[in-house]
Amino acid sequence: MAKTTYDPAVIEQFADSLYSQAKTVVTTYSALGALFGFIVGFGLASAQNTGGSGVMVGGVVALFGLLLGLALGRSKAFALKLQAQAALCQVQIERNTARASGARAA
């Protein structure tokens, strides 16, 4: 059975991945919010038989969806960055502890 050893590079790679996700999550949430808003707005206007205003209503609701998606995306991105920073902090604590115990041993 293989023994797993501590490798700070794995944690740093994980943190890099979280930061990469944080960069794309705001755009993704915003785009999905706008798309969902447009579909809902267009659908509601079409169901009311408002004539040709379906696209206009869809656009207005899409704007609200975009703003909601932007807010949610920023919140999610912050949580991902915070998780990455917590992981990196643990790596730094381990390095400082190893350095301090090595200095005492000498």
N, C-alpha and C positions, 0 to 999 in steps of 0.2 A: 504494500500500500504506500503510495507516494505521500510524502509529508509536505504540506503546504507551508511555505515560508513567507515572511513579510517582504513585500516589494512596493516601495513608495511610488514607483513608476506607474503601477496599476491605478493607484488612487489619483495620481496626477492626470493620467489618461481619462479617468472617469470625470474629473473636474473639467477637463477640456471639452469632453462630450457634452456635459451639462451647459457650458457656456455656448457651445455651438447650437444646442437646442434653444437656448434663450434668445439667440440672435434671430431665429426663424419663427419663434412662436408668436411674436407680436404681429408680424405680417400675415401669418396663417390665420390667426384668430380674427384679425381685421377683415381679411378677404372673405372668410366664411360668414362672418357677421353681416357683411354687406350683401353677399349672395343670398343668405337666408332672409334678410330683410326685404330684398327686392322681390323674392318669390312670394313671401307673405303679403307684402303690399300689393303686388300685382294681382295675386289671387283674391284678396279682399275686394279690390276695386272691380275686378271682373265679376265677382259674385254679386256685386251691387248693381251691375249693368250700368256703369257710369259712362259708357261710351268709350272714347279714346283716352281717358285719363288714367288708364291702368299703368302705363309706363311712368307717368308723372308721380302717381301715388307710390309706385314701386321704388322710384328713385328717392323719394323723401324718406320712406321707411328704410331703404337701404342705407341712407346716411345715418340714421339712428342705429341700425345694426352695425355699421362700421365703427361708430363711436363706442358702442357697447363692447364690440370685439376688441377694440384698441385698449380699453380699460382692463378687460379680462386678460388680454395678452400681456400687458405690462405687469399685471399682478403675478401671472404665472412665470414670466421671465425673471422677476425679482426673486420668487421662491426658488427657481432653479439656480440662480446665481448665489443665493444664500446657502443652498445645499452644497454647492461647489466650494464655497469659501469655508464651510464647516469641515469638509473633507481635507482641504489644504491646510487648515489650521491643525488638524490632527497629525498630519505629516510633519509639520513644523515643530509641534510639541515633541514628537518622537525624536526628531533630529537634535533639538535642544537638550532633551533628556540624555540621549546617547553621548552627546558632546560633554555634558556636565559630569556624567558618571565616568567617562574616559579621563577627564581631567583629574578627578579624585583618585582614580586608580594609579595615576602616574606619580 
